[in-house]
Amino acid sequence: MSKKKINVAIIGATGYTGLDLIYLLSAHPRVNIKYLCARKNQGKKVSFFDKRIKKNLPKISSSRNIIWSEIDLVYLSLPNGEAQNIIKKLYYKYKHLKFIDLSADFRITNPLKYKENYKKKHKAVSLIKDSIYSISEFVQNDIRKYRIVANPGCYPTSIQLPLIPLIKKNLINFKNIIIDSKSGYSGAGKNLEKKFTHKNLYNSTFAYNPKKHRHIVEIDQEIKKLTSKNINFSFNPHILPTFRGILSSIYVDLKRKVSAKKIQKTLNKYYKKDFFVKVLKINTNLGSGNVLYSNNCEISICETRLKNRIVIFCAIDNLIKGASGQAIQNMNLLFRFNKKLGLK
C-alpha cells in the first residue's frame, strides 16, 4: 500500500471544531496540511488560537488563495449554508477533489426540510444525491463511492450509535422513546452568547427547543433510512456549564422476553470490531469524563425500577467523535487508511 500523503485544506479553521481538526490532523502521518482558511485573522499563525498546535503550519489565509488542483480533500467547518456554495462551484470542475462537510448542508436529503429547519434555501440540491451521511461505524466501505461526505451532528451521533443496532434487531418498542441529551456549550460555537441569552449562561444548565430542535429531522431521517422503521421519540436537549462533552440518556421499553443483558450483548457484538465504541458492563454509571479529548464513544445499559424499561447512556466528546474526530475517521475510510490513524 502506498504511503503517499494527501494534501488537505481546512476552511473555517479558527472555530472550535476547526482547531480540534487541525490539532489532530497535524499529527496524522498521511496528511499534509496545505491551507488553513478563515475570513478573519488572515496572516496569523494558528498557534495564536490554540497553543496545543506546535507544528509549523501555513498561516491563516483566504480560501481564494487555494490552488485546487493540488488539493485531494477539503474540510468545510463553516456556518450552515456556506459549504454548499463552495462545493457547487468546485464539484464538477475538480473531479479528483473530495469534500467533508461538518455543517448541516448535506445531512438532510429533503431540501424542503432543510429550508424548514435551517431557514435557508438549499443552493446545491442536485448534489445531495451525490453525498453520503456518514456515521463512520455505519457506512464502512460505502463511503468510497462518494466525493461529498456529510459529517453528522454531535447529538445525532450520540443517539444513533446506541439506538440503531437495537432497532434493526427489533429488540425495543418503537413508541415512547425519550431522549434526554446534555452538551457542553462549545456545541453552540463561538457565537454562543448570540444564540443563548439566559441568565448566568456559563454557570447554569439550560433546557431548550424540545419541539423543533434542528437535529430531530436528522435523527428521524437516518433511523428510517437505516431501519425502515417508524419511530416515535421525543428529544430534549440541554446546554451544560462545561465546555465540551455530551451525555445522552435514552429511555426505551423492551420487547417481551428481552432483557437488559441481551441489549448489552447485542451492542457488544455489533461493535466488536469497532475500535472507538466501547460497550460497558451492565448498570455501569457513566459520565462524559472518560471520553473527553478522544474519538471514543462509551455506552452503558442500565436497568430502572420499571421492569421493562431501561436507560441507555451514551457519552462522546461533541467536538471530536461528534465533529472533528469523526471527520478524520471518515477521511481514513475514504482514502483507505487505517481507521485508527491519527485518532488513537
N, C-alpha and C positions, 0 to 999 in steps of 0.2 A: 504493500500500500504506500502511495506517495506521501511524503512528509511535507509537501509544499504548503506554505501558509496562504491563507486567504486574506485579501485586502478588504477592510471594513471602514465604513463611515457611520458616525453616530450623529443624528440630527435631533437636537433637543438635549444637548449634552450636560446642561447645568441644573436640571431638575433633580429631585431626589432619586428617581429611577435611573435617569441618565448617568448620574455619578456612581451609583452602585454598579451599573453596567460597565462603565469604564474601569472601575476598580477591579472587577472580576476579569474582564477581557484583557487587561494589561498583563495578567499573569497566564493567559491562555497560550499554550505552546504552538497553536496552529493559527493564531490571529495576528495580523499586522494592522494596527490602528492607523489609518492614513489621514482621516479628517475627523475633527470634533467641531460641531457646528451649533451655533445659537444666534439669536437675534441681537442679544446684548452682550456686553463684556468681551467683544471681539478683540483679539490681541493678547488676552490674558492667558496665563498658564492654568490648566485645570486643577493643579495642586492648590491654587488660590481658593478654590471652592471645597476641596476635600483633601485634607492633609495626609490621608492614608495613601494617596496615589503618589508613589515615589518615582515611577518610571518616567523617563523623559519622553513626553508625547507631544504631538502637534498642538500649537496654540489654538484657542477658540477662534473660529473663522466663520464666514458666511457660507451657506450651502451653495451659493452661486459660484464659489471657487472650486467646487469638486470637479475633477476630471472623471466622468462616469465610466469611461471605457476601461479605467484601471481598477475599478471597484467591483468586487464579487458580491458583496452583501451590504445593504444599508439598514440600520436600525432607526426607526422613527419613534421617538419618545416625545410626542407633541400633543397639544390640546386637540380634542375631538374636532374633526372637520378639516384638519390641515394635512394629514398624511395622504388622504385620498387624492388631493390635488397634485401632490408631488408624484405619487405613484402613477397617476393618469398621464402625466407628461413624459414619464420615463419608460413605462412598461413595454411599449411596442418599439421604441427607438433603440433600447439597450436590452436585447433579448437574453443576454447572459446574466443580467442583474437580478438578484433575489432581494426580497423585502421582508423584514419582520416588523410589524406594526404593533406598538404597545398601547395604542389608543383603541377606541371602540369602533373605528371606521369600517372595519371588515368583519366584526364579530357578528353583526346582525344580518341575516340573509334577506330579510324583507325590508326594502328601502322605506316603506311607509311606516313600519315600526321603528326604524332608525330615526326618522324625522320626528315621530311622536315622542320618542324618549330623549333625543338629543337636540331637538328644536332646530335642526339643520337639514336642508335638503341634500341627499347624497348626490355627489357630482361625478361618481365613477361607478354607476350602477352596473354597467356591462362587465366590470372586473370582479364583482362579488362572486360570480360563479367560478372564477379563476383563483379564488383564495380558499384557504383551509383554516378553520378554527382549531387551534391546536393546544389542548392539554396533552403534554408530551406522552404520558402513560397510555393515552387512548389512541393516538394516531400512529405511532411507531413508523413503519416504512411508508405509509400512505403519504406522509408529508413531502416525500421526494417528487411527487407528481405535480407539485405546485411551486410557484415562484413568490406568491404572496401568502405570508403566514400571519394570521390574526392571533396575537397573543391574548389569552383570556384575561378577564378581570380577576382581581385578587379574591373578592368574596366568592364568585362562582367557582374558582379553583378549590377553595377550602370546602365547598359544599358538594361539588360533583365527585371529587376523589373518593369520599366515603359512600355517597349515595348510589351512584350509577351501577357499580357491581351488584349491589343488593336489589336494585330494581330489575336489572337484567335477569337475575336468578329468581325473581318473584318471591322474595322472602319477607317483604314488608307490605303492609297495606298502603294503598296509594292515595288515601284520603287523610285529611287532618295531620299532615306533616308540618311541624312547626320548626322553623329555622331561626335561631337567635344568634347573630354574629356581632362580634365586637372587634374593632380595629383601632390600632394606633393612629394618631392624627396625621401621620405622613401620607396616609392613603388619600387625603384630600389635596395633596400637593402643596406647593409653596404659596398658593393663594388661599390658604386655609381661612384667614380672617375675613376674606370677602365672601366665602361660602357659608361660614358658620359665625353667627354673631351672638350666640347665647352667653350669658353671664359666666364669668370665671372659666373661660374657654379652655385654658391649659391645666385646670385643676378639678374638672368635673367630668362625669360620664353623661353622655347626651344621646338619647334615642331620637331617631329622625326618619321620616319618609317611609313608613311601613307599607303604604298602599301602592306607591308608584316609584319605588326606587329603580334606577336605571338598570340594575343588574337582574331584576326579576325576569324581564323578557329574555335575557341571555340564558339564564338558568332553565327557564321553561323550554326555550328553543332546543337547547342541547340535550336535555333529558328526553324530549320527544324524538329527536333525531337519532340518538344512540340506542333507545329502548323501544320506540314506537308505543310508549305508554302515556296516557293522560294522567298527570299527577296533580293532586290538589295540595298546595302548600302555601303557607304564609312565611314571609321573610321580614325579619325585624333587625335592622342594622343599628349599631351604636358606635359612637366615637369615644375612645378612652383617653384619659390624660397621660398617655405614654406615647413615645414617638413611633414605634414600629411593632409589628406582630398582629396576627389575627387568631382569635379563638371562636370557632363556630360550634354551637350546640344544636344538634339536630334531634328532635323528639319524634319517634316513629312507633307505630303499633306493629307488632309481629303477626305474621300469618300463623294459623293453627299449627301446632307441633313444631314451631320454630323457636329455638332458644337463643338467648344472648350468646351462648357459647358457639352455636352454629354460625351466627353472624360474624363473630370474631374469626372463626376458622375459615369462613368464606373469603373474607377480606385478606387474611393472611395468605391464602392460596393464590388469590387474584394478583397480589403484589409481590409474590415470592421472588420474581426476577427483576423487580423494580427497586433499584438501589435507594432512591430518595424517599420512598413511602414506607414508614415504619408502623406496623400494627402492634399495639402494646397488649400486655396481658389484660384479661377481662377485669373490669372495675378498677382500672388504674386512674388515679387522679391526674389531671392534665392541665398544663398551662402553656403559654407560648414561649416561656423562657428557654426551653431546650432547643428550639428551632431558630432563634434569632440569629441573624447574620449567616444563615445557611440556606441551602436549597431543599432542606428536608421538610417532610410533612409527617406529623405524628397523629395517629388515630387511636382513640380509646373507646371501647364499647362498655357502657355501664348500665347495670340494672337499676330500676327505680322501684318505689314502693308499690307501683301498679304492675300486676303480674305480666301483662303482655306489652308493656310499654318500656322501651329503652331510650337512653340518650346516647348519641354518638358525638363525641368531642373530636374536633379536628383542628390542629394548630399548624400554622405556617407563618413565615415572615412575609408580610404583604409586599415588601419591596424586592424580595428575591424569588422565592417559589411563586409568589403572586405577581411577579413582574420580570425583573432583570434576569434572575436565575433561570426561570422557565424559558425566557427568550434565548438564553445561551444553550439550554437543554434542547430547544427546538433547532437551533443552529447546528448543534452536534449531530442531530438526526438528519438534518437537511444535507449536510456535507459528508455524511458517513464517518464522522469522528466517533471516538469512544464517548458514550453518553455521559460519562462522569467527568470528561475533560474540562478543566477549569472550574469545577464545582465541588471538588472533594472537600 
